[in-house]
Every structure is written in structure tokens, then in C-alpha cells.
Amino acid sequence: MQTFRLEGDSKHLYFRNLERRSDREELAEIMQILTANGFEIKDKLTGPDCDLYTCHGNGLRFAVCANIVGDGSTICVEDEYTLECLEYIFEKGI
């Protein structure tokens, strides 16, 4: 799974869907990688255009935003350190 950031955005981690998988399959892989690395998926908030999953573990807190209109998933963070840790986790995979 490949991640990327937009220039000047230190609050979001995006995913490239190079395999052309469904959004549901992409989200399942994201959640699998997170749980395999010791993170807990705490809450699910359902909104009009996305589902928001709050996550924490290893001293980090963040949210996974699963867009339900076909734009994939994004991770939202509060700080640069969390973003860098998550980039490393997704770079190495499970």
C-alpha cells in the first residue's frame, strides 16, 4: 500500500489505489495494517459522505476517514510526529 502527502499538508495521509481496488477493500487493508501494528479502532461515526474511525495505540491518536462516495480513505492526525510514524508503518506493511 502506497501513501502520500499533499505539499504543505501536515494533517493528512492519503493512499494511492494502484491496484484499482474498491474503497471497501482499501479500508479493510488499512484497518488490518493498523490492528497488526497494535492500534485499536475505538469508535465509528457515520456522516453524510464519510465514516470516521477513531484510533489509538502506541501513544498515538488519529482518525481514519473512509469516504463513501468513491474517493478512498484518508488518515487525519493532529501532529507531524504521528504522521511520520504512520507513514513508516504503511511503508513497511504488515
PDB file as gemmi writes it, atoms N, CA and C in Angstrom:
CRYST1    1.000    1.000    1.000  90.00  90.00  90.00 P 1                      
ATOM      1  N   MET A   1       0.852  -1.166   0.000  1.00  0.00           N  
ATOM      2  CA  MET A   1       0.000   0.000   0.000  1.00  0.00           C  
ATOM      3  C   MET A   1       0.899   1.229   0.000  1.00  0.00           C  
ATOM      4  N   GLN A   2       0.637   2.144  -0.886  1.00  0.00           N  
ATOM      5  CA  GLN A   2       1.475   3.343  -1.012  1.00  0.00           C  
ATOM      6  C   GLN A   2       0.733   4.565  -0.461  1.00  0.00           C  
ATOM      7  N   THR A   3       1.451   5.347   0.343  1.00  0.00           N  
ATOM      8  CA  THR A   3       0.873   6.560   0.917  1.00  0.00           C  
ATOM      9  C   THR A   3       1.524   7.785   0.301  1.00  0.00           C  
ATOM     10  N   PHE A   4       0.867   8.920   0.467  1.00  0.00           N  
ATOM     11  CA  PHE A   4       1.450  10.190   0.040  1.00  0.00           C  
ATOM     12  C   PHE A   4       0.834  11.319   0.840  1.00  0.00           C  
ATOM     13  N   ARG A   5       1.510  12.455   0.822  1.00  0.00           N  
ATOM     14  CA  ARG A   5       1.012  13.691   1.447  1.00  0.00           C  
ATOM     15  C   ARG A   5       0.904  14.767   0.380  1.00  0.00           C  
ATOM     16  N   LEU A   6       0.013  15.683   0.586  1.00  0.00           N  
ATOM     17  CA  LEU A   6      -0.060  16.853  -0.277  1.00  0.00           C  
ATOM     18  C   LEU A   6       0.892  17.908   0.268  1.00  0.00           C  
ATOM     19  N   GLU A   7       1.535  18.628  -0.606  1.00  0.00           N  
ATOM     20  CA  GLU A   7       2.506  19.642  -0.187  1.00  0.00           C  
ATOM     21  C   GLU A   7       1.850  20.654   0.752  1.00  0.00           C  
ATOM     22  N   GLY A   8       2.499  20.886   1.884  1.00  0.00           N  
ATOM     23  CA  GLY A   8       2.008  21.850   2.860  1.00  0.00           C  
ATOM     24  C   GLY A   8       0.931  21.309   3.798  1.00  0.00           C  
ATOM     25  N   ASP A   9       0.559  20.050   3.646  1.00  0.00           N  
ATOM     26  CA  ASP A   9      -0.484  19.451   4.484  1.00  0.00           C  
ATOM     27  C   ASP A   9       0.171  18.485   5.464  1.00  0.00           C  
ATOM     28  N   SER A  10       0.238  18.879   6.728  1.00  0.00           N  
ATOM     29  CA  SER A  10       0.850  18.022   7.744  1.00  0.00           C  
ATOM     30  C   SER A  10      -0.199  17.346   8.623  1.00  0.00           C  
ATOM     31  N   LYS A  11      -1.441  17.306   8.166  1.00  0.00           N  
ATOM     32  CA  LYS A  11      -2.526  16.740   8.962  1.00  0.00           C  
ATOM     33  C   LYS A  11      -3.191  15.523   8.318  1.00  0.00           C  
ATOM     34  N   HIS A  12      -2.800  15.184   7.077  1.00  0.00           N  
ATOM     35  CA  HIS A  12      -3.472  14.084   6.378  1.00  0.00           C  
ATOM     36  C   HIS A  12      -2.475  13.170   5.679  1.00  0.00           C  
ATOM     37  N   LEU A  13      -2.799  11.875   5.687  1.00  0.00           N  
ATOM     38  CA  LEU A  13      -2.043  10.867   4.961  1.00  0.00           C  
ATOM     39  C   LEU A  13      -3.011  10.211   3.982  1.00  0.00           C  
ATOM     40  N   TYR A  14      -2.668  10.239   2.709  1.00  0.00           N  
ATOM     41  CA  TYR A  14      -3.526   9.719   1.652  1.00  0.00           C  
ATOM     42  C   TYR A  14      -2.979   8.402   1.118  1.00  0.00           C  
ATOM     43  N   PHE A  15      -3.823   7.643   0.426  1.00  0.00           N  
ATOM     44  CA  PHE A  15      -3.449   6.344  -0.119  1.00  0.00           C  
ATOM     45  C   PHE A  15      -3.657   6.331  -1.629  1.00  0.00           C  
ATOM     46  N   ARG A  16      -2.662   5.786  -2.340  1.00  0.00           N  
ATOM     47  CA  ARG A  16      -2.791   5.608  -3.790  1.00  0.00           C  
ATOM     48  C   ARG A  16      -3.412   4.239  -4.046  1.00  0.00           C  
ATOM     49  N   ASN A  17      -4.438   4.220  -4.850  1.00  0.00           N  
ATOM     50  CA  ASN A  17      -5.135   2.981  -5.173  1.00  0.00           C  
ATOM     51  C   ASN A  17      -4.595   2.443  -6.494  1.00  0.00           C  
ATOM     52  N   LEU A  18      -3.363   1.972  -6.471  1.00  0.00           N  
ATOM     53  CA  LEU A  18      -2.705   1.492  -7.687  1.00  0.00           C  
ATOM     54  C   LEU A  18      -3.291   0.176  -8.187  1.00  0.00           C  
ATOM     55  N   GLU A  19      -3.885  -0.604  -7.298  1.00  0.00           N  
ATOM     56  CA  GLU A  19      -4.449  -1.897  -7.672  1.00  0.00           C  
ATOM     57  C   GLU A  19      -5.897  -1.790  -8.154  1.00  0.00           C  
ATOM     58  N   ARG A  20      -6.436  -0.588  -8.131  1.00  0.00           N  
ATOM     59  CA  ARG A  20      -7.826  -0.347  -8.545  1.00  0.00           C  
ATOM     60  C   ARG A  20      -8.827  -1.180  -7.740  1.00  0.00           C  
ATOM     61  N   ARG A  21      -8.570  -1.266  -6.438  1.00  0.00           N  
ATOM     62  CA  ARG A  21      -9.471  -1.987  -5.542  1.00  0.00           C  
ATOM     63  C   ARG A  21     -10.652  -1.108  -5.167  1.00  0.00           C  
ATOM     64  N   SER A  22     -11.691  -1.750  -4.660  1.00  0.00           N  
ATOM     65  CA  SER A  22     -12.835  -0.975  -4.183  1.00  0.00           C  
ATOM     66  C   SER A  22     -12.426  -0.229  -2.913  1.00  0.00           C  
ATOM     67  N   ASP A  23     -13.158   0.816  -2.590  1.00  0.00           N  
ATOM     68  CA  ASP A  23     -12.895   1.574  -1.364  1.00  0.00           C  
ATOM     69  C   ASP A  23     -13.000   0.680  -0.140  1.00  0.00           C  
ATOM     70  N   ARG A  24     -13.910  -0.255  -0.172  1.00  0.00           N  
ATOM     71  CA  ARG A  24     -14.117  -1.174   0.944  1.00  0.00           C  
ATOM     72  C   ARG A  24     -12.886  -2.070   1.150  1.00  0.00           C  
ATOM     73  N   GLU A  25     -12.317  -2.566   0.061  1.00  0.00           N  
ATOM     74  CA  GLU A  25     -11.107  -3.401   0.158  1.00  0.00           C  
ATOM     75  C   GLU A  25      -9.921  -2.583   0.661  1.00  0.00           C  
ATOM     76  N   GLU A  26      -9.807  -1.349   0.186  1.00  0.00           N  
ATOM     77  CA  GLU A  26      -8.729  -0.479   0.642  1.00  0.00           C  
ATOM     78  C   GLU A  26      -8.842  -0.227   2.142  1.00  0.00           C  
ATOM     79  N   LEU A  27     -10.032   0.096   2.605  1.00  0.00           N  
ATOM     80  CA  LEU A  27     -10.254   0.337   4.031  1.00  0.00           C  
ATOM     81  C   LEU A  27      -9.935  -0.913   4.849  1.00  0.00           C  
ATOM     82  N   ALA A  28     -10.326  -2.082   4.376  1.00  0.00           N  
ATOM     83  CA  ALA A  28     -10.042  -3.321   5.091  1.00  0.00           C  
ATOM     84  C   ALA A  28      -8.539  -3.525   5.240  1.00  0.00           C  
ATOM     85  N   GLU A  29      -7.762  -3.229   4.192  1.00  0.00           N  
ATOM     86  CA  GLU A  29      -6.310  -3.377   4.287  1.00  0.00           C  
ATOM     87  C   GLU A  29      -5.714  -2.362   5.260  1.00  0.00           C  
ATOM     88  N   ILE A  30      -6.204  -1.131   5.228  1.00  0.00           N  
ATOM     89  CA  ILE A  30      -5.730  -0.101   6.162  1.00  0.00           C  
ATOM     90  C   ILE A  30      -5.972  -0.553   7.593  1.00  0.00           C  
ATOM     91  N   MET A  31      -7.177  -1.018   7.881  1.00  0.00           N  
ATOM     92  CA  MET A  31      -7.519  -1.456   9.233  1.00  0.00           C  
ATOM     93  C   MET A  31      -6.703  -2.678   9.639  1.00  0.00           C  
ATOM     94  N   GLN A  32      -6.444  -3.591   8.719  1.00  0.00           N  
ATOM     95  CA  GLN A  32      -5.648  -4.772   9.013  1.00  0.00           C  
ATOM     96  C   GLN A  32      -4.225  -4.371   9.394  1.00  0.00           C  
ATOM     97  N   ILE A  33      -3.641  -3.456   8.637  1.00  0.00           N  
ATOM     98  CA  ILE A  33      -2.285  -2.994   8.934  1.00  0.00           C  
ATOM     99  C   ILE A  33      -2.246  -2.297  10.294  1.00  0.00           C  
ATOM    100  N   LEU A  34      -3.240  -1.465  10.570  1.00  0.00           N  
ATOM    101  CA  LEU A  34      -3.271  -0.752  11.848  1.00  0.00           C  
ATOM    102  C   LEU A  34      -3.399  -1.717  13.027  1.00  0.00           C  
ATOM    103  N   THR A  35      -4.332  -2.648  12.957  1.00  0.00           N  
ATOM    104  CA  THR A  35      -4.514  -3.571  14.074  1.00  0.00           C  
ATOM    105  C   THR A  35      -3.305  -4.500  14.232  1.00  0.00           C  
ATOM    106  N   ALA A  36      -2.676  -4.893  13.133  1.00  0.00           N  
ATOM    107  CA  ALA A  36      -1.480  -5.738  13.209  1.00  0.00           C  
ATOM    108  C   ALA A  36      -0.310  -5.007  13.869  1.00  0.00           C  
ATOM    109  N   ASN A  37      -0.371  -3.673  13.868  1.00  0.00           N  
ATOM    110  CA  ASN A  37       0.688  -2.867  14.473  1.00  0.00           C  
ATOM    111  C   ASN A  37       0.288  -2.304  15.830  1.00  0.00           C  
ATOM    112  N   GLY A  38      -0.715  -2.907  16.471  1.00  0.00           N  
ATOM    113  CA  GLY A  38      -1.055  -2.576  17.848  1.00  0.00           C  
ATOM    114  C   GLY A  38      -2.029  -1.433  18.050  1.00  0.00           C  
ATOM    115  N   PHE A  39      -2.706  -0.994  17.001  1.00  0.00           N  
ATOM    116  CA  PHE A  39      -3.678   0.089  17.149  1.00  0.00           C  
ATOM    117  C   PHE A  39      -5.072  -0.473  17.373  1.00  0.00           C  
ATOM    118  N   GLU A  40      -5.858   0.246  18.160  1.00  0.00           N  
ATOM    119  CA  GLU A  40      -7.245  -0.122  18.411  1.00  0.00           C  
ATOM    120  C   GLU A  40      -8.154   0.822  17.649  1.00  0.00           C  
ATOM    121  N   ILE A  41      -9.166   0.258  17.023  1.00  0.00           N  
ATOM    122  CA  ILE A  41     -10.192   1.057  16.352  1.00  0.00           C  
ATOM    123  C   ILE A  41     -11.284   1.253  17.401  1.00  0.00           C  
ATOM    124  N   LYS A  42     -11.464   2.487  17.866  1.00  0.00           N  
ATOM    125  CA  LYS A  42     -12.328   2.742  19.015  1.00  0.00           C  
ATOM    126  C   LYS A  42     -13.777   3.016  18.645  1.00  0.00           C  
ATOM    127  N   ASP A  43     -14.014   3.997  17.827  1.00  0.00           N  
ATOM    128  CA  ASP A  43     -15.376   4.424  17.533  1.00  0.00           C  
ATOM    129  C   ASP A  43     -15.561   4.593  16.034  1.00  0.00           C  
ATOM    130  N   LYS A  44     -16.802   4.458  15.612  1.00  0.00           N  
ATOM    131  CA  LYS A  44     -17.157   4.736  14.225  1.00  0.00           C  
ATOM    132  C   LYS A  44     -18.264   5.775  14.233  1.00  0.00           C  
ATOM    133  N   LEU A  45     -18.004   6.892  13.588  1.00  0.00           N  
ATOM    134  CA  LEU A  45     -19.006   7.935  13.424  1.00  0.00           C  
ATOM    135  C   LEU A  45     -19.410   7.951  11.959  1.00  0.00           C  
ATOM    136  N   THR A  46     -20.691   7.867  11.694  1.00  0.00           N  
ATOM    137  CA  THR A  46     -21.177   7.848  10.328  1.00  0.00           C  
ATOM    138  C   THR A  46     -21.673   9.237   9.952  1.00  0.00           C  
ATOM    139  N   GLY A  47     -21.104   9.773   8.888  1.00  0.00           N  
ATOM    140  CA  GLY A  47     -21.509  11.083   8.393  1.00  0.00           C  
ATOM    141  C   GLY A  47     -22.171  10.955   7.034  1.00  0.00           C  
ATOM    142  N   PRO A  48     -22.562  12.066   6.447  1.00  0.00           N  
ATOM    143  CA  PRO A  48     -23.255  12.015   5.157  1.00  0.00           C  
ATOM    144  C   PRO A  48     -22.363  11.567   3.995  1.00  0.00           C  
ATOM    145  N   ASP A  49     -21.060  11.841   4.071  1.00  0.00           N  
ATOM    146  CA  ASP A  49     -20.192  11.472   2.951  1.00  0.00           C  
ATOM    147  C   ASP A  49     -18.982  10.641   3.345  1.00  0.00           C  
ATOM    148  N   CYS A  50     -18.814  10.370   4.664  1.00  0.00           N  
ATOM    149  CA  CYS A  50     -17.693   9.528   5.091  1.00  0.00           C  
ATOM    150  C   CYS A  50     -17.992   8.899   6.447  1.00  0.00           C  
ATOM    151  N   ASP A  51     -17.290   7.814   6.714  1.00  0.00           N  
ATOM    152  CA  ASP A  51     -17.312   7.181   8.027  1.00  0.00           C  
ATOM    153  C   ASP A  51     -15.981   7.490   8.686  1.00  0.00           C  
ATOM    154  N   LEU A  52     -16.022   7.914   9.939  1.00  0.00           N  
ATOM    155  CA  LEU A  52     -14.818   8.303  10.662  1.00  0.00           C  
ATOM    156  C   LEU A  52     -14.559   7.307  11.788  1.00  0.00           C  
ATOM    157  N   TYR A  53     -13.375   6.696  11.753  1.00  0.00           N  
ATOM    158  CA  TYR A  53     -12.980   5.715  12.764  1.00  0.00           C  
ATOM    159  C   TYR A  53     -11.890   6.340  13.623  1.00  0.00           C  
ATOM    160  N   THR A  54     -12.125   6.468  14.927  1.00  0.00           N  
ATOM    161  CA  THR A  54     -11.087   6.982  15.815  1.00  0.00           C  
ATOM    162  C   THR A  54     -10.201   5.814  16.242  1.00  0.00           C  
ATOM    163  N   CYS A  55      -8.904   6.064  16.251  1.00  0.00           N  
ATOM    164  CA  CYS A  55      -7.921   5.018  16.526  1.00  0.00           C  
ATOM    165  C   CYS A  55      -6.894   5.527  17.523  1.00  0.00           C  
ATOM    166  N   HIS A  56      -6.362   4.604  18.315  1.00  0.00           N  
ATOM    167  CA  HIS A  56      -5.226   4.950  19.149  1.00  0.00           C  
ATOM    168  C   HIS A  56      -4.430   3.704  19.520  1.00  0.00           C  
ATOM    169  N   GLY A  57      -3.213   3.951  19.915  1.00  0.00           N  
ATOM    170  CA  GLY A  57      -2.301   2.888  20.311  1.00  0.00           C  
ATOM    171  C   GLY A  57      -0.880   3.365  20.153  1.00  0.00           C  
ATOM    172  N   ASN A  58       0.030   2.735  20.852  1.00  0.00           N  
ATOM    173  CA  ASN A  58       1.445   3.107  20.776  1.00  0.00           C  
ATOM    174  C   ASN A  58       1.666   4.593  21.073  1.00  0.00           C  
ATOM    175  N   GLY A  59       0.797   5.172  21.900  1.00  0.00           N  
ATOM    176  CA  GLY A  59       0.923   6.584  22.262  1.00  0.00           C  
ATOM    177  C   GLY A  59       0.433   7.548  21.204  1.00  0.00           C  
ATOM    178  N   LEU A  60      -0.200   7.059  20.145  1.00  0.00           N  
ATOM    179  CA  LEU A  60      -0.673   7.912  19.047  1.00  0.00           C  
ATOM    180  C   LEU A  60      -2.194   7.898  18.986  1.00  0.00           C  
ATOM    181  N   ARG A  61      -2.759   9.034  18.555  1.00  0.00           N  
ATOM    182  CA  ARG A  61      -4.204   9.150  18.343  1.00  0.00           C  
ATOM    183  C   ARG A  61      -4.420   9.754  16.963  1.00  0.00           C  
ATOM    184  N   PHE A  62      -5.388   9.198  16.217  1.00  0.00           N  
ATOM    185  CA  PHE A  62      -5.677   9.693  14.873  1.00  0.00           C  
ATOM    186  C   PHE A  62      -7.038   9.162  14.444  1.00  0.00           C  
ATOM    187  N   ALA A  63      -7.469   9.535  13.264  1.00  0.00           N  
ATOM    188  CA  ALA A  63      -8.747   9.061  12.734  1.00  0.00           C  
ATOM    189  C   ALA A  63      -8.559   8.620  11.287  1.00  0.00           C  
ATOM    190  N   VAL A  64      -9.293   7.575  10.918  1.00  0.00           N  
ATOM    191  CA  VAL A  64      -9.337   7.127   9.530  1.00  0.00           C  
ATOM    192  C   VAL A  64     -10.672   7.589   8.970  1.00  0.00           C  
ATOM    193  N   CYS A  65     -10.613   8.347   7.905  1.00  0.00           N  
ATOM    194  CA  CYS A  65     -11.818   8.831   7.239  1.00  0.00           C  
ATOM    195  C   CYS A  65     -12.030   7.993   5.981  1.00  0.00           C  
ATOM    196  N   ALA A  66     -13.080   7.177   5.980  1.00  0.00           N  
ATOM    197  CA  ALA A  66     -13.407   6.325   4.840  1.00  0.00           C  
ATOM    198  C   ALA A  66     -14.487   7.023   4.032  1.00  0.00           C  
ATOM    199  N   ASN A  67     -14.098   7.591   2.918  1.00  0.00           N  
ATOM    200  CA  ASN A  67     -15.018   8.320   2.068  1.00  0.00           C  
ATOM    201  C   ASN A  67     -15.959   7.332   1.391  1.00  0.00           C  
ATOM    202  N   ILE A  68     -17.251   7.560   1.480  1.00  0.00           N  
ATOM    203  CA  ILE A  68     -18.212   6.608   0.925  1.00  0.00           C  
ATOM    204  C   ILE A  68     -18.705   7.016  -0.460  1.00  0.00           C  
ATOM    205  N   VAL A  69     -18.123   8.039  -1.040  1.00  0.00           N  
ATOM    206  CA  VAL A  69     -18.529   8.457  -2.383  1.00  0.00           C  
ATOM    207  C   VAL A  69     -17.464   8.134  -3.426  1.00  0.00           C  
ATOM    208  N   GLY A  70     -16.548   7.212  -3.093  1.00  0.00           N  
ATOM    209  CA  GLY A  70     -15.598   6.735  -4.079  1.00  0.00           C  
ATOM    210  C   GLY A  70     -14.251   7.419  -4.112  1.00  0.00           C  
ATOM    211  N   ASP A  71     -13.896   8.165  -3.074  1.00  0.00           N  
ATOM    212  CA  ASP A  71     -12.612   8.861  -3.061  1.00  0.00           C  
ATOM    213  C   ASP A  71     -11.569   8.199  -2.166  1.00  0.00           C  
ATOM    214  N   GLY A  72     -11.820   6.979  -1.701  1.00  0.00           N  
ATOM    215  CA  GLY A  72     -10.845   6.271  -0.893  1.00  0.00           C  
ATOM    216  C   GLY A  72     -10.820   6.729   0.550  1.00  0.00           C  
ATOM    217  N   SER A  73      -9.738   6.365   1.232  1.00  0.00           N  
ATOM    218  CA  SER A  73      -9.597   6.658   2.661  1.00  0.00           C  
ATOM    219  C   SER A  73      -8.445   7.614   2.903  1.00  0.00           C  
ATOM    220  N   THR A  74      -8.533   8.320   4.022  1.00  0.00           N  
ATOM    221  CA  THR A  74      -7.521   9.278   4.443  1.00  0.00           C  
ATOM    222  C   THR A  74      -7.322   9.113   5.941  1.00  0.00           C  
ATOM    223  N   ILE A  75      -6.094   9.322   6.401  1.00  0.00           N  
ATOM    224  CA  ILE A  75      -5.849   9.355   7.840  1.00  0.00           C  
ATOM    225  C   ILE A  75      -5.644  10.804   8.249  1.00  0.00           C  
ATOM    226  N   CYS A  76      -6.356  11.222   9.299  1.00  0.00           N  
ATOM    227  CA  CYS A  76      -6.269  12.588   9.818  1.00  0.00           C  
ATOM    228  C   CYS A  76      -5.536  12.545  11.155  1.00  0.00           C  
ATOM    229  N   VAL A  77      -4.528  13.405  11.305  1.00  0.00           N  
ATOM    230  CA  VAL A  77      -3.709  13.419  12.512  1.00  0.00           C  
ATOM    231  C   VAL A  77      -3.662  14.819  13.095  1.00  0.00           C  
ATOM    232  N   GLU A  78      -3.172  14.907  14.328  1.00  0.00           N  
ATOM    233  CA  GLU A  78      -3.028  16.199  14.997  1.00  0.00           C  
ATOM    234  C   GLU A  78      -1.616  16.762  14.900  1.00  0.00           C  
ATOM    235  N   ASP A  79      -0.616  15.890  14.698  1.00  0.00           N  
ATOM    236  CA  ASP A  79       0.759  16.382  14.736  1.00  0.00           C  
ATOM    237  C   ASP A  79       1.644  15.652  13.729  1.00  0.00           C  
ATOM    238  N   GLU A  80       2.752  16.262  13.417  1.00  0.00           N  
ATOM    239  CA  GLU A  80       3.709  15.744  12.443  1.00  0.00           C  
ATOM    240  C   GLU A  80       4.312  14.409  12.886  1.00  0.00           C  
ATOM    241  N   TYR A  81       4.572  14.250  14.170  1.00  0.00           N  
ATOM    242  CA  TYR A  81       5.167  13.012  14.673  1.00  0.00           C  
ATOM    243  C   TYR A  81       4.267  11.813  14.368  1.00  0.00           C  
ATOM    244  N   THR A  82       2.974  11.944  14.633  1.00  0.00           N  
ATOM    245  CA  THR A  82       2.025  10.873  14.353  1.00  0.00           C  
ATOM    246  C   THR A  82       2.015  10.551  12.868  1.00  0.00           C  
ATOM    247  N   LEU A  83       2.033  11.578  12.044  1.00  0.00           N  
ATOM    248  CA  LEU A  83       2.033  11.388  10.596  1.00  0.00           C  
ATOM    249  C   LEU A  83       3.261  10.607  10.146  1.00  0.00           C  
ATOM    250  N   GLU A  84       4.409  10.954  10.671  1.00  0.00           N  
ATOM    251  CA  GLU A  84       5.653  10.262  10.305  1.00  0.00           C  
ATOM    252  C   GLU A  84       5.638   8.809  10.770  1.00  0.00           C  
ATOM    253  N   CYS A  85       5.127   8.561  11.963  1.00  0.00           N  
ATOM    254  CA  CYS A  85       5.034   7.188  12.469  1.00  0.00           C  
ATOM    255  C   CYS A  85       4.117   6.341  11.580  1.00  0.00           C  
ATOM    256  N   LEU A  86       2.986   6.893  11.204  1.00  0.00           N  
ATOM    257  CA  LEU A  86       2.044   6.157  10.369  1.00  0.00           C  
ATOM    258  C   LEU A  86       2.609   5.931   8.962  1.00  0.00           C  
ATOM    259  N   GLU A  87       3.315   6.909   8.424  1.00  0.00           N  
ATOM    260  CA  GLU A  87       3.959   6.722   7.119  1.00  0.00           C  
ATOM    261  C   GLU A  87       4.913   5.530   7.171  1.00  0.00           C  
ATOM    262  N   TYR A  88       5.700   5.453   8.231  1.00  0.00           N  
ATOM    263  CA  TYR A  88       6.649   4.352   8.391  1.00  0.00           C  
ATOM    264  C   TYR A  88       5.917   3.012   8.471  1.00  0.00           C  
ATOM    265  N   ILE A  89       4.842   2.956   9.237  1.00  0.00           N  
ATOM    266  CA  ILE A  89       4.080   1.721   9.398  1.00  0.00           C  
ATOM    267  C   ILE A  89       3.523   1.247   8.052  1.00  0.00           C  
ATOM    268  N   PHE A  90       2.971   2.152   7.273  1.00  0.00           N  
ATOM    269  CA  PHE A  90       2.394   1.748   5.990  1.00  0.00           C  
ATOM    270  C   PHE A  90       3.485   1.458   4.946  1.00  0.00           C  
ATOM    271  N   GLU A  91       4.625   2.062   5.101  1.00  0.00           N  
ATOM    272  CA  GLU A  91       5.742   1.795   4.194  1.00  0.00           C  
ATOM    273  C   GLU A  91       6.239   0.353   4.370  1.00  0.00           C  
ATOM    274  N   LYS A  92       6.310  -0.092   5.625  1.00  0.00           N  
ATOM    275  CA  LYS A  92       6.806  -1.452   5.885  1.00  0.00           C  
ATOM    276  C   LYS A  92       5.707  -2.495   5.704  1.00  0.00           C  
ATOM    277  N   GLY A  93       4.424  -2.112   5.737  1.00  0.00           N  
ATOM    278  CA  GLY A  93       3.328  -3.059   5.596  1.00  0.00           C  
ATOM    279  C   GLY A  93       3.084  -3.829   6.869  1.00  0.00           C  
ATOM    280  N   ILE A  94       2.521  -5.017   6.736  1.00  0.00           N  
ATOM    281  CA  ILE A  94       2.163  -5.825   7.907  1.00  0.00           C  
ATOM    282  C   ILE A  94       3.390  -6.531   8.448  1.00  0.00           C  
TER     283      ILE A  94                                                      
END                                                                             
